[in-house]
Amino acid sequence: MGGSPAARDGRSPAIESAPPDGLAGWAVDLMERLGGPGAGLAVFLENLFPPLPSEVILPLAGFAARLGDFSLVSAIVWTTIGSLLGAWLLYGLGAGLGHERLRRIAGRIPLLDPDDVDRSAAWFGRHGGKAVFFGRMIPMFRSFISIPAGVERMNFLYFSVLTAAGSLIWNTAFVLAGYALGANWHRVEPYTAVFQYGVIAAAVLACGWFVVRRLRRRRDQRDARTIVR
């Protein structure tokens, strides 16, 4: 007879404390139904669809662990497995695309040249390990870094170890934050949102710089050909 309405209808207390609608509600429902594997599935989908923010899903997994839906270790392990499986899928996409096909695609895209792909491959050959490891801790780039790793056929075991290590650090930090904050798990999001917007702004500025530089180079090439004639 006693207890909260959620307890009487068989739902976890997480449902009472988390928003019933939107992304948080969806993630809570998934963890409610599947436990730790549900948290892993949510993170797996986040890897494939970056607009699903891990900065919301991971603290929620920690919150659910605090409420006893599953253990804290289970939350960390399953979310890391979800990250790794998502990265493997994107690595496979990059491997299926391949370097030569990517060069042909680049040749058809305005402002891109096949040589850009070659330079990117050379850069990845020098810094690929660091890019994969640290990329797992950068919003938006967490997913995309797996594609060039596949394109350049980075050693799969090496890629997996770096991905798992970077994901473990990122996931553990946010799961522990959600566990520590409890029902106030959502307070993590504003801080990570600022960081994410900063990363996006830097990426936009870098793209703008690339476009301006490429347009100037092509203009100089046209001027040089005109003088020769």
C-alpha positions as CSV (number, residue, x, y, z in Angstrom):
1,M,0.0,0.0,0.0
2,G,2.9,2.3,0.8
3,G,5.6,3.7,-1.4
4,S,5.7,6.1,-4.3
5,P,3.3,5.8,-7.3
6,A,6.3,4.7,-9.4
7,A,7.2,2.0,-6.9
8,R,3.5,0.7,-6.8
9,D,3.3,0.4,-10.6
10,G,6.7,-1.4,-10.8
11,R,8.8,1.4,-12.3
12,S,12.2,2.5,-11.1
13,P,12.5,5.7,-9.1
14,A,14.6,7.0,-12.0
15,I,11.3,7.6,-13.9
16,E,10.2,9.9,-11.1
17,S,13.4,12.0,-11.1
18,A,14.1,12.1,-14.9
19,P,12.1,14.0,-17.4
20,P,9.3,11.7,-18.8
21,D,9.7,13.0,-22.4
22,G,12.5,13.8,-24.8
23,L,16.0,12.2,-24.9
24,A,16.3,11.7,-21.1
25,G,13.0,10.0,-20.9
26,W,13.8,7.7,-23.8
27,A,17.2,6.8,-22.3
28,V,15.7,6.1,-18.9
29,D,13.1,3.9,-20.4
30,L,15.7,2.0,-22.3
31,M,17.8,1.4,-19.2
32,E,14.7,0.6,-17.2
33,R,13.7,-2.2,-19.7
34,L,17.2,-3.6,-20.4
35,G,19.4,-2.6,-17.5
36,G,23.1,-2.2,-18.2
37,P,22.8,-3.4,-21.8
38,G,20.2,-0.6,-22.3
39,A,22.8,2.0,-21.4
40,G,25.2,0.3,-23.8
41,L,22.6,0.4,-26.6
42,A,21.9,4.1,-26.0
43,V,25.7,4.9,-26.3
44,F,26.0,2.7,-29.3
45,L,23.3,4.7,-31.0
46,E,24.9,7.9,-29.9
47,N,28.1,6.9,-31.8
48,L,26.1,6.4,-35.0
49,F,23.9,9.5,-34.5
50,P,26.1,12.3,-32.9
51,P,23.1,14.6,-32.3
52,L,22.3,12.1,-29.5
53,P,24.6,13.6,-26.8
54,S,26.6,11.2,-24.6
55,E,26.8,14.2,-22.2
56,V,23.1,13.4,-21.3
57,I,23.1,9.6,-21.7
58,L,26.2,8.8,-19.6
59,P,25.3,10.8,-16.5
60,L,21.8,9.2,-16.7
61,A,23.5,5.8,-16.6
62,G,25.4,6.8,-13.5
63,F,22.1,8.1,-12.0
64,A,20.4,4.8,-12.8
65,A,23.3,2.9,-11.2
66,R,23.0,5.0,-8.0
67,L,19.3,4.1,-7.9
68,G,20.2,0.4,-8.1
69,D,18.9,-0.4,-11.6
70,F,22.3,-1.9,-12.2
71,S,25.8,-1.6,-10.7
72,L,28.2,1.3,-11.3
73,V,30.7,-1.1,-12.8
74,S,28.0,-2.5,-15.1
75,A,27.2,1.1,-16.3
76,I,30.8,1.8,-17.1
77,V,31.4,-1.6,-18.8
78,W,28.3,-1.6,-20.9
79,T,28.6,2.0,-22.1
80,T,32.2,1.3,-23.1
81,I,31.1,-1.8,-25.0
82,G,28.5,0.3,-26.7
83,S,31.1,2.9,-27.7
84,L,33.4,0.2,-29.1
85,L,30.7,-1.5,-31.1
86,G,29.7,1.8,-32.6
87,A,33.3,2.6,-33.5
88,W,33.7,-0.8,-35.1
89,L,30.7,-0.2,-37.3
90,L,32.1,3.2,-38.5
91,Y,35.5,1.7,-39.0
92,G,33.9,-0.9,-41.3
93,L,32.2,1.9,-43.2
94,G,35.5,3.6,-43.7
95,A,37.2,0.4,-44.7
96,G,34.5,-0.4,-47.2
97,L,34.9,3.1,-48.7
98,G,38.6,2.8,-49.1
99,H,41.3,5.3,-50.0
100,E,40.9,5.2,-53.8
101,R,37.2,5.6,-53.8
102,L,37.5,8.5,-51.4
103,R,40.0,10.1,-53.8
104,R,37.4,9.8,-56.6
105,I,34.7,11.3,-54.5
106,A,37.0,14.2,-53.5
107,G,37.6,14.9,-57.2
108,R,33.9,15.5,-57.7
109,I,33.4,17.8,-54.8
110,P,34.0,21.6,-55.3
111,L,37.1,22.9,-53.4
112,L,38.5,19.4,-52.8
113,D,41.2,17.6,-54.7
114,P,42.3,14.0,-54.7
115,D,45.6,15.3,-53.3
116,D,43.8,16.4,-50.2
117,V,42.9,12.8,-49.4
118,D,46.6,11.8,-49.9
119,R,47.7,14.6,-47.5
120,S,45.1,13.6,-45.0
121,A,46.2,9.9,-45.2
122,A,49.8,11.0,-44.6
123,W,48.8,13.0,-41.6
124,F,46.8,10.1,-40.2
125,G,49.8,7.8,-40.8
126,R,51.8,10.1,-38.5
127,H,49.2,11.0,-35.9
128,G,46.5,8.3,-36.2
129,G,47.0,6.7,-32.8
130,K,46.8,10.0,-30.9
131,A,43.8,11.1,-33.1
132,V,41.8,8.0,-32.3
133,F,42.6,8.0,-28.6
134,F,42.1,11.7,-27.9
135,G,39.3,12.0,-30.5
136,R,37.2,9.7,-28.3
137,M,37.1,12.5,-25.8
138,I,36.1,15.3,-28.1
139,P,32.4,15.9,-28.8
140,M,31.2,15.4,-32.4
141,F,34.6,14.0,-33.4
142,R,34.2,11.0,-31.1
143,S,32.3,9.1,-33.8
144,F,33.8,10.6,-37.0
145,I,37.4,9.7,-36.1
146,S,36.6,6.0,-36.7
147,I,35.9,6.5,-40.4
148,P,39.4,7.7,-41.5
149,A,40.9,4.9,-39.3
150,G,38.9,2.5,-41.4
151,V,39.8,4.2,-44.7
152,E,43.5,4.0,-43.9
153,R,43.1,0.4,-42.6
154,M,44.7,1.2,-39.2
155,N,45.6,-2.1,-37.4
156,F,42.2,-3.2,-36.1
157,L,43.5,-4.5,-32.7
158,Y,45.4,-1.2,-32.2
159,F,42.4,0.8,-33.2
160,S,40.2,-1.2,-30.8
161,V,42.5,-0.8,-27.9
162,L,42.9,3.0,-28.4
163,T,39.1,3.4,-28.9
164,A,38.3,1.3,-25.8
165,A,40.8,3.3,-23.7
166,G,39.7,6.7,-24.8
167,S,36.0,5.7,-24.4
168,L,36.6,4.2,-21.0
169,I,38.1,7.5,-19.7
170,W,35.3,9.6,-21.2
171,N,32.5,7.3,-20.2
172,T,33.8,6.8,-16.6
173,A,34.0,10.6,-16.0
174,F,30.4,11.2,-17.0
175,V,29.0,8.1,-15.4
176,L,30.7,8.9,-12.1
177,A,29.4,12.5,-12.4
178,G,25.9,11.2,-12.8
179,Y,26.3,8.8,-9.9
180,A,27.7,11.5,-7.6
181,L,25.1,14.1,-8.5
182,G,22.1,11.8,-8.3
183,A,18.9,13.5,-9.2
184,N,20.9,16.6,-10.2
185,W,22.7,14.6,-13.0
186,H,21.5,17.2,-15.5
187,R,23.8,19.8,-14.0
188,V,26.7,18.2,-15.9
189,E,25.2,19.1,-19.3
190,P,25.6,22.9,-19.3
191,Y,29.4,22.6,-18.8
192,T,29.8,20.0,-21.5
193,A,27.6,22.0,-23.8
194,V,29.9,25.0,-23.6
195,F,32.8,22.8,-24.4
196,Q,30.9,21.2,-27.3
197,Y,29.9,24.5,-28.8
198,G,33.5,25.7,-28.5
199,V,34.7,22.6,-30.5
200,I,32.0,23.2,-33.1
201,A,32.9,26.9,-33.4
202,A,36.6,26.0,-33.8
203,A,35.6,23.4,-36.5
204,V,33.5,26.1,-38.4
205,L,36.4,28.6,-38.2
206,A,38.8,25.9,-39.5
207,C,36.5,25.1,-42.4
208,G,36.2,28.8,-43.2
209,W,39.9,29.2,-43.2
210,F,40.3,26.2,-45.5
211,V,37.7,27.5,-48.0
212,V,39.3,31.0,-48.1
213,R,42.8,29.5,-48.5
214,R,41.6,27.1,-51.3
215,L,39.8,29.9,-53.2
216,R,42.9,32.1,-53.0
217,R,45.1,29.2,-54.3
218,R,42.9,28.5,-57.2
219,R,42.7,32.2,-58.1
220,D,46.5,32.4,-58.0
221,Q,46.7,29.3,-60.3
222,R,44.3,30.9,-62.8
223,D,46.4,34.1,-62.7
224,A,49.6,32.1,-63.3
225,R,48.1,30.3,-66.3
226,T,46.9,33.6,-67.7
227,I,50.4,35.1,-67.5
228,V,51.9,32.1,-69.2
229,R,49.5,32.4,-72.1
